[in-house]
């Protein structure tokens, strides 16, 4: 089954680790290594530097999510999560005020995960359990329901039941029960002091269910509503695409990138100038400036730079007029508004008015 999701949705709502509901099951969006298709590179050096600083990484390559084309597929893989389900059909075993359903695992389902064989009652459709566990560091995993129901006692391996009183879905109205008689109110999972869900194991199911957790974590597990608004929140970092002072250097490097992509130093740039095409394009530019631009193009962002917002402010208050180009491909076009158009007595303290007419790209991360 395929769902059509926009690139903006992948960034804002369905990034790696986000959970999404499908008609028969819930899934978690896979990590970036499982995003298939051509991904256009975003050339925003200031944004890349900022992200590299936040991640403490020497270099970052920014890319758009894959886009489906007529000749090349583009899709984002997902994994089934959670792996615990409850049956739609109720079973007996509680007073009438309770709604009792079986709590079952993905491995026990039939019809490609659509139904569960009930004893003497045919098959029942299933829905993903509403609750999972997570920690403050962002790790995620299935709740060990047998262990939760039995508490300090070892799990007996018996059938599990999800008992609900009411239809609100509130944990205070649910009980997890084993056929052996052991049971536990789901509300106890919210008690961090009681450690009902245990300690986090560093699980990251968006990397694949067969991936053994390797990241150590000392946080305590917390109860998380799978479809809750706090289940996944995107972290955004925004910059305005500005025509910087080095735009001419970047354009020159782009034209002869096939010659400069293997350069390892400013001296290598000088050696490449022996080629007529490179010498012509880089005329008037120093090897040092070209080498800095090559490193930016490559994603090597170790060079110290000004803060992102300071660079934006300096570009906007510079004496250049206009700023950028008024073209469809231009990232920014701004011009100084003539004084005669805005000068009024109450504007006496204003020195200059800049009219920003085009900002074609503002990249959220």
RAQUIBEL-V579713 format. One record per residue. N is the residue number from 1. PSI is psi as a letter, one per 30 degrees, with the letter a starting at -180 (* if undefined). OMEGA is omega in degrees with one decimal (999 if undefined). Layout:
# RAQUIBEL-V579713
n = <N | N>
psi = <PSI | PSI>
omega = <OMEGA | OMEGA>
This chain:
# RAQUIBEL-V579713
n = <1 | 2 | 3 | 4 | 5 | 6 | 7 | 8 | 9 | 10 | 11 | 12 | 13 | 14 | 15 | 16 | 17 | 18 | 19 | 20 | 21 | 22 | 23 | 24 | 25 | 26 | 27 | 28 | 29 | 30 | 31 | 32 | 33 | 34 | 35 | 36 | 37 | 38 | 39 | 40 | 41 | 42 | 43 | 44 | 45 | 46 | 47 | 48 | 49 | 50 | 51 | 52 | 53 | 54 | 55 | 56 | 57 | 58 | 59 | 60 | 61 | 62 | 63 | 64 | 65 | 66 | 67 | 68 | 69 | 70 | 71 | 72 | 73 | 74 | 75 | 76 | 77 | 78 | 79 | 80 | 81 | 82 | 83 | 84 | 85 | 86 | 87 | 88 | 89 | 90 | 91 | 92 | 93 | 94 | 95 | 96 | 97 | 98 | 99 | 100 | 101 | 102 | 103 | 104 | 105 | 106 | 107 | 108 | 109 | 110 | 111 | 112 | 113 | 114 | 115 | 116 | 117 | 118 | 119 | 120 | 121 | 122 | 123 | 124 | 125 | 126 | 127 | 128 | 129 | 130 | 131 | 132 | 133 | 134 | 135 | 136 | 137 | 138 | 139 | 140 | 141 | 142 | 143 | 144 | 145 | 146 | 147 | 148 | 149 | 150 | 151 | 152 | 153 | 154 | 155 | 156 | 157 | 158 | 159 | 160 | 161 | 162 | 163 | 164 | 165 | 166 | 167 | 168 | 169 | 170 | 171 | 172 | 173 | 174 | 175 | 176 | 177 | 178 | 179 | 180 | 181 | 182 | 183 | 184 | 185 | 186 | 187 | 188 | 189 | 190 | 191 | 192 | 193 | 194 | 195 | 196 | 197 | 198 | 199 | 200 | 201 | 202 | 203 | 204 | 205 | 206 | 207 | 208 | 209 | 210 | 211 | 212 | 213 | 214 | 215 | 216 | 217 | 218 | 219 | 220 | 221 | 222 | 223 | 224 | 225 | 226 | 227 | 228 | 229 | 230 | 231 | 232 | 233 | 234 | 235 | 236 | 237 | 238 | 239 | 240 | 241 | 242 | 243 | 244 | 245 | 246 | 247 | 248 | 249 | 250 | 251 | 252 | 253 | 254 | 255 | 256 | 257 | 258 | 259 | 260 | 261 | 262 | 263 | 264 | 265 | 266 | 267 | 268 | 269 | 270 | 271 | 272 | 273 | 274 | 275 | 276 | 277 | 278 | 279 | 280 | 281 | 282 | 283 | 284 | 285 | 286 | 287 | 288 | 289 | 290 | 291 | 292 | 293 | 294 | 295 | 296 | 297 | 298 | 299 | 300 | 301 | 302 | 303 | 304 | 305 | 306 | 307 | 308 | 309 | 310 | 311 | 312 | 313 | 314 | 315 | 316 | 317 | 318 | 319 | 320 | 321 | 322 | 323 | 324 | 325 | 326 | 327 | 328 | 329 | 330 | 331 | 332 | 333 | 334 | 335 | 336 | 337 | 338 | 339 | 340 | 341 | 342 | 343 | 344 | 345 | 346 | 347 | 348 | 349 | 350 | 351 | 352 | 353 | 354 | 355 | 356 | 357 | 358 | 359 | 360 | 361 | 362 | 363 | 364 | 365>
psi = <k | k | k | j | k | l | e | e | e | e | e | f | f | h | l | k | f | k | k | k | k | l | e | f | l | k | l | k | k | l | l | f | f | g | j | k | l | k | j | k | k | j | i | i | e | e | e | e | e | e | e | e | e | e | f | h | k | f | k | k | j | k | l | l | l | k | k | k | l | f | f | k | k | k | l | k | l | l | k | k | k | l | g | k | l | k | k | e | k | l | l | l | f | l | l | f | f | k | j | k | l | k | j | l | l | e | f | f | l | l | h | h | g | e | l | k | j | k | j | g | g | b | k | k | l | l | l | k | k | f | k | a | l | l | l | f | g | g | l | l | l | k | k | i | e | e | e | e | e | f | b | f | l | k | k | f | g | l | k | k | k | j | k | k | j | l | g | f | g | k | f | f | g | k | k | k | k | l | f | f | f | k | l | k | k | f | f | f | f | f | j | e | e | f | h | f | g | a | l | k | g | g | k | i | f | f | f | k | f | g | j | k | k | f | k | k | k | g | l | k | k | l | k | k | k | e | g | l | f | g | e | k | k | k | k | k | k | k | l | k | j | k | j | l | f | g | e | e | e | e | e | e | e | e | e | g | e | f | f | f | f | g | k | f | l | e | e | e | e | e | e | f | f | f | k | e | e | e | e | e | e | g | k | f | k | l | e | e | e | e | e | e | e | e | e | e | e | f | g | j | h | f | k | k | l | l | k | e | e | e | e | e | e | e | e | f | g | l | g | k | j | l | k | a | k | i | l | e | f | k | f | k | k | k | l | k | k | k | e | f | f | f | k | l | e | f | g | e | g | k | e | k | k | k | j | j | f | k | j | f | k | j | j | k | *>
omega = <179.8 | 175.0 | 179.7 | -178.3 | -180.0 | -179.7 | 178.5 | 177.8 | 178.6 | -179.5 | -170.6 | -171.6 | -173.3 | 176.6 | 179.7 | 179.8 | 178.4 | 178.7 | -179.1 | 179.7 | 170.5 | -176.5 | -177.1 | -175.3 | 174.5 | -178.8 | 173.1 | -177.4 | -174.9 | 176.1 | -173.6 | -179.4 | 179.0 | 174.1 | -169.7 | 176.8 | 179.8 | 179.6 | -178.2 | -179.6 | 175.3 | -178.4 | 176.3 | -175.0 | -178.1 | 176.6 | 179.3 | 178.4 | -179.0 | 179.4 | 178.3 | 177.6 | -179.1 | -178.2 | -177.9 | -178.7 | 179.3 | -177.5 | -178.7 | 173.6 | -179.2 | -178.8 | 172.0 | 172.3 | 179.4 | -179.0 | -179.7 | 177.2 | -179.4 | -176.6 | -179.5 | -179.8 | 173.6 | -178.2 | 178.7 | -177.8 | 175.6 | 176.7 | 177.8 | 178.1 | -0.4 | -179.0 | 174.3 | -177.0 | 170.7 | -179.4 | 174.1 | 180.0 | 178.6 | 177.4 | -179.6 | 177.4 | 177.6 | 173.4 | -172.6 | -179.0 | 179.2 | 172.8 | -173.3 | 177.5 | 178.0 | 174.8 | -169.5 | -178.9 | 179.1 | -177.2 | -178.4 | -176.8 | 177.7 | -179.2 | 178.7 | 175.6 | -176.5 | -173.0 | 175.8 | -179.1 | 178.6 | -178.6 | 175.7 | -177.2 | 178.6 | -178.5 | 177.4 | 171.9 | -176.8 | 174.1 | 179.2 | 176.6 | -171.9 | -171.0 | 174.6 | 177.9 | 178.3 | 176.8 | -176.0 | 179.5 | 175.1 | 177.0 | -170.5 | 177.6 | 174.0 | 172.3 | 174.7 | -173.0 | 176.5 | 179.4 | 179.7 | -177.7 | -175.1 | 178.3 | -177.5 | 178.6 | 177.4 | 179.1 | -175.7 | -178.9 | -179.4 | 179.5 | -180.0 | -179.5 | 177.4 | -177.2 | 179.5 | 173.6 | -174.7 | -176.3 | -176.4 | -176.8 | -179.5 | 179.1 | -179.9 | -179.2 | -177.1 | 178.1 | 174.0 | -171.2 | 175.0 | -178.9 | 178.2 | 179.5 | 177.6 | 178.4 | -177.8 | 177.0 | -179.9 | 179.9 | 179.8 | 178.1 | 178.7 | -177.7 | -178.8 | -179.3 | 180.0 | 178.0 | -176.6 | -178.7 | 176.4 | -179.9 | -178.5 | 177.6 | 179.4 | -175.4 | 175.8 | -174.3 | 178.4 | 175.2 | 179.9 | -177.4 | -179.0 | 179.6 | 179.9 | 179.9 | -179.9 | -178.2 | -179.7 | -179.3 | -179.1 | -179.2 | 176.7 | 178.7 | 177.5 | 177.7 | -179.2 | 173.8 | -172.0 | -177.6 | -178.3 | -179.8 | -179.3 | -176.9 | 179.4 | 179.2 | 179.5 | 171.7 | -175.1 | 174.0 | -172.7 | 170.9 | 176.3 | 177.7 | -177.4 | 172.7 | -176.6 | -178.8 | -177.7 | -176.9 | 179.4 | 177.4 | -179.4 | 179.6 | 177.9 | 179.1 | 180.0 | -177.5 | -176.9 | -177.1 | -179.3 | 178.9 | -172.1 | -172.9 | 179.1 | -179.1 | -179.9 | -178.7 | 176.5 | 178.0 | 177.6 | 175.9 | 178.2 | 179.3 | 179.9 | 179.8 | 178.6 | 179.1 | -174.4 | -177.6 | -179.1 | -179.6 | -179.2 | -176.5 | -175.4 | -179.7 | 179.7 | 179.9 | -179.9 | 178.9 | -179.0 | 179.8 | 178.9 | -179.1 | 176.8 | 178.9 | 176.6 | 179.4 | 176.5 | -179.8 | -176.9 | -178.5 | 176.2 | -169.2 | -177.2 | -178.3 | 179.8 | -178.4 | 176.2 | 174.8 | -175.1 | -176.4 | 178.1 | 177.8 | 179.1 | -179.4 | -179.3 | 178.5 | -176.8 | -179.3 | 177.8 | -177.6 | 178.8 | 177.7 | 1.0 | 174.0 | -179.0 | -177.0 | 178.9 | 179.5 | 179.9 | -179.4 | -179.1 | 179.6 | -179.4 | 171.5 | 179.6 | 179.9 | 178.5 | 179.5 | -179.0 | -175.7 | -177.6 | -177.1 | -177.3 | -175.5 | 177.4 | 180.0 | -178.5 | 177.5 | -174.5 | -178.6 | -177.8 | -179.2 | -174.7 | 176.0 | 180.0 | 179.1 | 178.7 | -173.5 | -177.4 | 167.6 | -170.0 | -177.6 | 167.6 | -170.2 | 170.3 | 177.1 | 999>
